[in-house]
Amino acid sequence: MIAKTNRSVTYSRWLTNIVDTHRFQSWNKESTDADEREEEELNDSWAELDDAEKQRLWGLSADLYTLRDQEKWVDSDWPPMSEEELRSAQAEAFQAEEWDKLLEYLRRPPRFRLQATVDYMRGRAWQEMGHPDVALLFFDNAVRLDPSNPGYAEVALECLKAIRDWPEILRRFEAYMLDSTTPPRLLFRAADALRSYANQSGERRYYQDGVRAVDEGFARLQRSGGPEMSATHVASAYATKSLCLEHLGETQASLQVVNEAVAKFPHDTLLLIVRGLVKQQLGGADALVDFRNAVTEGSDIALPYIEVARDAVQAGRNQEAIDLSRKGLAIARRSTDKSRLLELLAISSSRLDVSADSVRQVFESAAELDPLSEQIRANSEMFERFLASHETQEPNWQLAQTPPRIAISHLQPAA
């Protein structure tokens, strides 16, 4: 385990060194004694890497030369492939998520794709491998080569958001606002990045900037008279604006925005969830209707499953609660969401013909995912006391509402 950890550190150091060398063109600067000692130490560690890591780093170094409109070959012994064969191999590697293979196939001749497309695909590979900082270099180069494609700039923003380079996000946002040619969808994506920054920093002005970006995007969309934008982009923009307004304390205005959006996109699950959360903030009794509709529409966000499952537990619809909890667990990404679903699954299972050991294990799994939850701890202890007492009256379970503020902060509107 220690050897694997050391190799991971070595790999990260090599990756950073290669990226920084190309980013700052540091091969042109005069090395200090400290630089030479560090370089020698790094070279000595090369043997610690396995062959796959070495090949990936060699390939990255070669690929980065293309950012300067140059190319460095790393292998001259490739067997010849026709364009048709290479297209098929690249597609198969992408679909199978075999990113190293994809990167290798993108280097092979014959050249039949535009360089901007190649850089975008390289960025996708590095993004999927968990290196948004590396992916950003290729996405930005794709933007340089083909500025007319807003998709390249959008994924670059996602990388900036992932590495939390908020100053650069702010710089790009201001540039987009000043540039009359910036397409609305890029403004919408910038608004979502600003909302993430506001969530992280607590600064109200970034929620206000998010609203500004959405409003400007809609204004440009209305003025353009061009082809209609995809429903996904427009619906996401409405969601971003509504969430920003909610955080600014303008809950009624937030509800008005999302009501307008749901009227246009009645089957959009994100908008239904946002409206349900805003209604919760306002104490609306019909928030559950929106959550239930989001579940019916097949939402890929766990929150509505939690809300509807909680209602089912409270109403004694135990099999429904079990089914909803399992569906939610299949898509939940956050540990706290998984823990709440497991807790609801344990409570509803305890009322049916499920062994005590099975229920106990579910409670334990919930507690492991959220060890600071007093509610899970209390419900688990009540279950144990109930078993020990042999009483027929079930525990008075704690089923507090999901804090809307927390739920709102973690929604991700951007497609």
N, C-alpha and C positions, 0 to 999 in steps of 0.2 A: 504494500500500500504506500509506504514511504517512497519507494522507487518510482511508482506511478505518479505521485504528487510532485516529486522533483522533476520528472520528465515534463509534466504539465507546466511547471514554472519555466523550464528551459524553452519549451515550445512557445510560450507566451512572450518570453524575452526576445527570441528570434523573430517572431511575428512583428513585435513592436519595432525592433531594430530595422527590419526590412521596410516596413511602412514609413518610418521616420526618415530613413535614408532617401527614399524616393520622394517623400513629401517635401523635404527641405533641401533636396539635391545635395546632401551633405558629403557626397564623394568629391565635391569640388572644394571643400574647405580644408584648411590645414589642420591636421590632427595634433592634439596635445598629448602629453605623456599619459594623462589619465584616460584619454580616448583610446590610445593604443593598448593600455593595460586591459581596459574593458573589452576591446575587440578581441584581444588574445584569449581572455577568459571565456568569451562567448564561443570562439572557434573551438576551444578545448571541449566545450559542452556538446558540440554537434553530434558526437558519437552516442550521446544519451538518447537521441531521437530514434524512433523506428522508421522503417523505409517509407511508410505512407506519409508520415509527417514531413520527412525530408522532401519527398516528391511534391507535396502541397506547397511547401515553402519555396522550393525551386520554381515551381510554376507561378506562384504569386509574384516573385521577383521579376520573372519574365513578363508577366501580364502588366505589371505596373509601368513598364517602359512604354506601353501603348498610350498611357495618359499623356506622354510627351510626343505623341504622334510618331513613335518609333516602335520597333518590335525586336524582341530578343528570343531566338529559338532555343529551346531547352532539350530538344530531342530530334535528331535527324534520321532516326531509324524507324519511323512510323510506317507501317504497311500502307500502301496506297488504298484510298477509299474514294468511291465516286461521290458526287454531290448527293445523290439519292440515299446512298448508304450512310453518309454522314448525317444527313437530316434525320434519318430514322434513328440513328444511335443517339443523337442529341435529345430527341424527343423522348426516347425510352429512358434515358438517364434522368431527365427532368421529372418524368412521371413517377419513376421509382425512387425519387429523392436521393439519387446517388450523385452527390454534389461533386466529389472529386473526379468522377468519370465525366460529368458534364463539363467541368473546367478543362479537362484534358481534351475532350472532343472539340471544344471551342477554339483550341489552339491549332488543331490539325488543318492542313490544307485539304481540299481547295477552299478558298475564301468565297463564300456565296452570300454571307449576311453583311449588312451594313455594320460598321464599327460601333455605332451607337447601340444597335441591337445587341451586339456581342457584349458590350460593357454593361448593358442592363442585365443580361443573363448572368454575367459574372457577379454583379452586385447581388442578384437574387440568391445565388449559391452561397456567397459569404454571409448574407443576411440569415438564410436558413441554417447555416452552421453556427450561428450565434455570435457573429462578428460584425455588428452594424457599423463600427468605425471603419472597417475595411470596405464594406459594401458601399458606404457613402462616397468613397473616392471614385468608384466606378459609376455610380449613379450620377454624380456631379459631372463626370466626363461625358456621360450620355446626354446630359442637359446641354453641355457646351457644344457637342457635335450636332444635336438636333433640338434646339430650343423650342421648336413648334410642338413638341410632344409633352403635354402637361403631366402625363403619367410619370415621367422620369423625375421631375421636380417633386412630385407628391411622395414617391418612395424615399427620396432624399430627406424630405421633412420627417418621415417616419423614423429614419435612422437617427436624425438629430434628436428626435424625441426620445428614442431608446437610449442614447448616450447622454441625454440631458444637457445638451449644449444649448441652453436657453438663450444666451446672448446672440448666437448665430441665428436661432429661430426668430428672435426679435428683429435682427438686421434684415433677414429675408422678408419678413412680414412688411416692414416699412417700405422696402424696395418694391414689393408686389403692389402695395397700395398706390405708390407713386407712378408705377408703370401702367399706362392705360391699356396695354396689350395683355396684361395678366389675365388668363381665363378665370371665370368664376369658380370652377372646381378647385383651382389651386388656392384661391382665397378661402374657400370652405375648409380645405385641409389645413391651412395655416390657422384658421380659427380654432380647430380642434386641438392643434399643438399648443396654442395660447391657453386654451382651457386647461390642458394638462399642466402647463407651467403655473397657472393660477392655483390649481389644486395643490401643487407641490409647495408653492411659495406663500400662499395665503394672501397674495396681493390682489386687491379688487380691480386695479386698473387693467390687469390682463384679461379678466372676464369682460370688461368694457371693450377692450381691443378685440376680443373674440366676437362680440356683438357687432362691432364696427366692420370687421372683415366679412361676416355673413351678410350684413345689410349692403355692403358695397358689391359683394358677389351677386346678390339678387338684383341690384340696380343695373349692373352690367349685363346680367342675363336678360333683363327686360329690354334694355336698349339695343342689344345685339340683333334681335330679330332673326338669329340664325337657327340652326337645328336645335331641337329640344335636348336638354341634358338628361342623362339617365336618372330614373326615379330614385335610385340608390343614393346618388350624390345629393340630390335636392332634399330628400327625406333626412339624410344625415345632417345637412346644413340646418334644417329646422330644429333637429334634436340638439345640436350644438348651441344654437341661440337660446332655446328654451332652458337648457341646463345652465348656461351662463347667467341668464336673467334670474333663475331660481337662486343661484349662489349670491347674486347681488341683492337678494331680498325682495325682488319684484315678482312675487309669486303669481299674482293675478295676471300680470303681463306674460309671464312664462306659460301659464295655462292657456291664455288667448293664442299664443304662438303655436302651441302644440295642438290645440283644438283645430286650428286652421290646417295644420299639417295632416292630422288624422283624417280630416274631411277629404283631403286630396289623395291620401295614401292609407285607406282604411285597413289594409292588410299588412302594413309595415310593423313588425313586432317591436323594433326599437322605439318607435314613436308611441306605441301602446304602453310600453313599459315606462317611458318618460312621463306620459300623462298620468299613469297610475301613481307614480311617485309624487308628482306635483299635487295630485288630488289628496294623497296622504298628508302632505304638508298643510293643506288647507282643511284637513279633517273631513274630506268628502267620503261619504259612505259607499260610493260606487267605484272606488279605486280598484276593488277586487274584480270588477267586470273587465277592466282593461287588462289586468294580469291574466285572468282566465282566457280572454281572447288571444293574448300573446301566446299562451300555452297551446291553444287550439290551432293557431297559425304555425306552430312548430318553432318557437323561438330557440335560438342557440345561445341564449343568455340564461343563467341559472336562476336569477332573481324571481321571475314570475312563478317558477315551479315551487320555490320556497314559500311564497305568499299563498298560493292556492293550496299547497300541501298543509300549511299551517291551519288554514280555514277548514280543511277536511278533517284534521285531527281534532280541532275544537268542536266540530259538528258530529264527530263519531263516525265519519265515513272512512273507516280504517283501511280498507283495501285500496280505495282511491288514493289515500295519503301515501301508502306504500308504493303504488305505481308511479305517482308523481315524484316521490323522493328518488326512486331509481332512475327515472328519466332525467331528473336534474343532475344526479351524480354523474351520469354519462357525459354531460357537457360542461360541468362546473370546472373552472380553472383556478379560482381562488380557494385557499385552504379554509377560510372562514365560511365560504358558501358550502363547501363539502361538509364541514362539521355541522352546520345547521340542518342540512338535509339528512345526515346520518342520525342526528338527534330526533328528528321527526320520524324517521324510519324506525328507530328503536321504540319510541312511544307507541306508534301505531301497531308495530309488531307485537308489543307486549300485551295487547288486547286480543290478539288472535292466537291460533294454535301454533305458537312459535316457542321453542325451548328457552328457558331462562338463560342458559349459557350463550345462546345465539344473540339474544337481546343484550346481554352484558357485553359481549364482544363489540357490538355496534356502538354502544355507549362509550366503550373504551377507545374505539377508533375515532369517535367524535372528539373526545377529550385530548387525544394525541394531536389532532389537527389544530385544535384551539385550546391549549392548556390553561389559558387565562379566563376562559368563559365561566363565570359563576353560575350561569343558568344551566349549562351542561352538567357541571359538578353537582348542583342541587338536584336536578332531575335524576341523575345517576344514583345519588344517595337515597332519594325517595324510592326508587325502584328496589334497591337492596333492602330497605326497611319494609317495604310492602311484601317482599318475598319472605322475610324473616317472621313477619307478624301473622302470615296466613289469613289476612283479612280479605274480605270480598270487595270492600270499597277501594277503588283505585286511587292512586295519589292525585293530589291537586297540582297537576303539572304546571310549570312555569312556561308560558308561551308568549313572551314579550314580542312586540312588533319589531321587525327589522328597522334599525335606525335609518330613515330615509336619506339623511345627509350622507351617511357612509355609502349607501347604495348609489346615490346620485354621483358621488365623486368617482366611482369606479366604472361607470358606464363609458363605453368607447363608441361614439357615434360614427367615426370615420370608417368608410368601407375599405 
